[in-house]
Amino acid sequence: MLLRIAIGHNEDELCCITCLPDGRFWLTGQGSTMRLYDPVGKLIKEIKTISNEWPWAITSNEKSELLYCDFYERSVNILQTIDGKIETMIKLLEWKPRCLCCTADGDLLVLMDDNWFKETKIVRYSGCKEKQTIQWDENNYPLFTSGFHNVKYICENKNSDICVSDNRGQAIVAILPNGKLHFRYKGSCWNEKFDPTGIASD
């Protein structure tokens, strides 16, 4: 069913999905429209981003509100369930948000690059307030590779590890809740390139 919906999505490419507890789900492509579907694939709602740019990543919180990051506007935005309006939650200055996810305890994790794509970090927010920054390992080396074309996605697993697919680094990077490196997974076949893009945890 999801494949049929993706084919009919009328965007250049299916990019992100986030599921709600009642079975509904949001889909985005490389366009400015975010679409909500019911569990059998019927289109319920279409919402355009504030900037009319495509959202680089979407997620949903415990209230089933849709959040998305606008890379070019350097913002994280939320679709309010009450009035259906989009509001800017977080506005960055020298960083660009690439991906985001909501944690089990209600925090928001935002993976971002600096303006020159030389550094990457994760910032944990409680609402709009910064709680934690994750960027370096115990030897002061970067935890993640950087670059404009480096695809990175983020999720939280059941153990509260922060898991990042680092395409350029050819690794899955797992970070403990305290911000320390847990492990790097480089794939199971030494003779094949490990090329992770999206990531999810059940």
N, C-alpha and C positions, 0 to 999 in steps of 0.2 A: 504494500500500500504506500509506504513512504517513498519508494522509487517512483511510483506513478505520480505522486504529489510533486516530487522534485522535478520530474520531467515537465510538468505543467506549471511550474513556478514562474515562468515568464521572466526569468532573470538570466544573466550570463552564466551563473554557476551557483549551485547550492553551497552555502558556506557554513552556517551554524544552525543548531537546533537546541531548544531547551524545553523540557517537559514539565507540566504542572501536575500536582497530585491527583487531580480529577481525570487525567488522561488527555487533556488538551495539550497542544504543543505549538510553539512558535518556530517559524522557519525564516531564515534570511538568505539572500543571495547577494551578488555584487550589484545591488541597486539600493535605492533609498527606502524601499518598502519592506516592512516587517509584517508577516502574516500569521494569524492565529487560526488553527484548525481544531475541530473536535476529534474525538477518538476514532471516528470512522473516516476521517479525511475531508470533512466538509469545511469549507472556508467560512470562518466566523467574522473575522475582522481584519482590516488592513490599516496600518499606521505608518506614516512617513516620518523619517527623522527630522529634527529641527533644521539641520543644516542642508538637508537634501543630499547629503553624502551617505554612502553605504556604511552600515554599522560593522565594525571589525569583529565584534563578538557580542553575544547576548547571554543573559542568564536570568534566572527568576529567584526571588527571595521567598521567605516563609509566608508572606502575604499573597503570593502568586503574582506579584508585581514584576513587570518586565524591566530589566536594566540593560543598557547597551553602552558601549564605548564608541565615541566619535574621535577617531584618530586625528583627523585634520583640525578639529575644533579643540582638541586637547581636553575633552570633557567626558564625564560619566553621567548618563542621564537615566531617568526613571519615568515609566509610564504609570501614573497614578490610577488606581482601580476605581476610585470614587468619582472623579470628574473626567477621567480619560485624557487628561492633559499630560504632556511631557515636560518635566522639569529637570534642570541641571543640578545634580547632587554635588559633583566635584569638578572644579575647574583647575587645570594644571597650567604651569607657566613654562618650565624648561623641560618638561617630560610629555611624552605622547602615550596614551593608553592603547595597548594592543589586545589585551584579553582580560577577562574577569570571571570570577565565580563567587557564589555565596557559600559560606561555610555552614556547618550544622548548628553552630552556636550563634548564627545571625550576623557574623562579620562579613565584610566584603573584601576579597583579594583582587587587587588590580596589578597586572603585569604590564610594565611600561618601559619604553626606551627613551633615552635622552634625545634632544633635538638633533644631535649629530650621529645618532645610531652607533655610538661607541660604548655605551653602558646600558645594562638592563637590570631592573630590580623589581621586586614585588613589594607592594605596600598593603598592609592590612588596615582597613578602616572599620570603625564602629560608627555607623551613620556617616557623617562627613568628617569625623575626627580620626587623624592618623594614630594608629596604635603601635605599628611595628614596621620596620623596613628590613628586607632580606635581599642581600646583594653579594656578600663576600663569604668565602669559606674561612676555616680557622687559620689558614696560611695567608689570608688576605688576597686570594685569587678570586676572580669572578666566578660565581656559581653558574652563570648562563653565558652563552655566546651572544653576540650582538650583530647588528646589520639590518638594513632596511628589508632585504629579501629573506631574512631568516624567519621562518614560520614558527611561532611559539603559541602553545595553548596551555591552559591551566585547569586543574580540578583538585578537589579534596577527597581523599579516600576515607574509609570507615575508621581508620586509626588516627585521623586528623592530620596525616601527612599531606603536604602540599606537593602535588605531582605536576611536573612541567614537561611537555614534549618540546625538545630543543632540536629543531631540524638541522641547523647548521652544525651543532655540536654532535649530531648523530647519537642522541642519548635521551633517555627519560631520566630526569633529575627529580629525586624525591627528597623533600626537605621536612625535617621534624617540626612540630608546632613551635618550638623555641627558636627556629630559624637556622639550626645547624644542619649540615648535609647528612642525609641518611644513607643514600647510595645513588650511584649512576648505573643505569641499565643500558648496555651498548648493543643489545641484540644477542641472539643465540647462535648465529651462524657466522663464524669468523671470515668466511670467504664471500659473504654477501654484505652489501652496504645496508646499514640500518638507517631508515629514512622516515622517522616519525613525524606526523603532522598533528592531527587532532588527538584528543585523549579524553577518556571517560573512566569512571570507576563505579562498579556495582556494589 
